[in-house]
């Protein structure tokens, strides 16, 4: 069975076709007509399940367009708490974090994991060896921290993380870069020290950037959230049958 999985984040929409847990080609979109973009992906094939994961959900008009063009439309957001409770997850857990937990249970079965998702926000979630959800943490992500430094000061520039970051900043620019990146590295190391029995897993847009700076052995799973969405869609079909 083929499913179309859509993750609507804070900065972009990501979509991928999946056969069970096997992911195909990924598509990205940044624009207002999200429904139009999703419909363009279904011009040649109608998915068995169209799963749309979003923190806020799509506008009603756009959702109606999607419902009319597929057999099963499955929104994964705050309006559909039963979907998460079936996995023993809090009803208000954001869709991306819920999907990451689902994927970790599948990929690291029997192991406790510490999931780091490096996006607009830095989320850290714990999964116990038995698969139960152990709670998590949220703080601003890398780009968000750079934007905050610029926005809430009168003189500091808007920067981004370079590949090579000075250990100590002697100029203002170096100090901002060293402070922001080192702050996140210290934060990561603090979680690793607090939960040494957990297997660390990195995902999200900045996962590779920080993975290269780690001395600890870690796993990088770039499509962890989409893998979780694929598993949720497949579970839904099996329960329905």
Secondary structure, 3 states (H helix, E strand, C coil): CEEEEEEECCCCEEEEEEECCEEEEEEEECCCCHHHHHHHHCCCCCCCEEEEEECCCCCHHHHHHHHCCCCCEEEECCCCHHHHHCCCCCCCCCHHHHHHHHHHHHHCCCCCEEEEEECCEEEEEEECCCCCEEEEEEEECHHHHHHHHHHCCCCCCCCCCCCCCCCCCCCHHHHHHHHHHHHHHHHHHHHHHHCCCCEEEEECCCHHHHHCCCCCCCEECCCHHHHHHHHHHHHHHHHHC
